[in-house]
Amino acid sequence: MRRKIEWYQEVLALEPGSRIFFPLAKLFVEQGQLEDAVKTLRLGLDRHPDCLEARLLLIQLLVR
């Protein structure tokens, strides 16, 4: 799982406007890395405010 996260992070570093931020955030949640998930979602939503699934996941994490 760690290698998958690293791959997603590499893609985001190369293409910061990518929508791959959402699957990366979900992987962080699965790994219990909630702070990383929140950070990833906030950065992604700055570029893609219309991504409803990401917004809902962020709300769920902040409520926790």
C-alpha positions in Angstrom: 0.0 0.0 0.0 2.9 2.4 0.8 4.2 2.1 -2.8 0.8 3.0 -4.1 0.6 6.1 -1.9 4.1 7.0 -3.1 3.1 6.6 -6.7 0.1 8.9 -6.2 2.2 11.5 -4.5 4.7 11.4 -7.4 1.9 12.0 -9.9 0.6 14.9 -7.8 4.1 16.4 -7.6 4.4 16.3 -11.4 0.8 17.4 -12.0 -0.5 19.3 -9.1 -3.8 19.9 -10.9 -4.6 16.2 -11.2 -7.8 14.8 -9.8 -5.8 11.9 -8.4 -5.8 13.7 -5.1 -9.1 12.0 -4.1 -8.0 8.4 -4.5 -4.8 9.4 -2.6 -6.8 10.8 0.2 -8.9 7.7 0.4 -5.7 5.6 0.7 -4.6 7.8 3.5 -7.9 7.2 5.3 -7.6 3.5 4.9 -4.1 3.6 6.4 -5.3 5.7 9.3 -3.4 8.8 8.2 -6.3 11.2 8.7 -4.2 14.4 8.9 -2.6 13.6 5.5 -6.0 12.8 4.1 -7.4 16.2 5.2 -4.3 18.1 3.9 -4.6 16.3 0.5 -8.3 17.0 0.2 -7.9 20.6 1.1 -5.2 21.1 -1.5 -7.1 19.2 -4.1 -10.4 21.1 -3.5 -8.5 24.4 -3.9 -8.0 23.3 -7.5 -11.2 21.3 -8.0 -13.9 22.9 -5.8 -16.6 21.0 -7.8 -15.5 17.6 -6.6 -18.4 16.7 -4.4 -17.1 13.3 -3.3 -13.9 14.9 -2.0 -15.8 17.6 -0.2 -18.0 15.0 1.5 -15.0 12.9 2.6 -13.4 16.1 4.0 -16.5 16.9 6.0 -16.6 13.3 7.4 -13.0 13.6 8.4 -13.4 17.0 10.1 -16.4 15.8 12.0 -14.3 13.0 13.5 
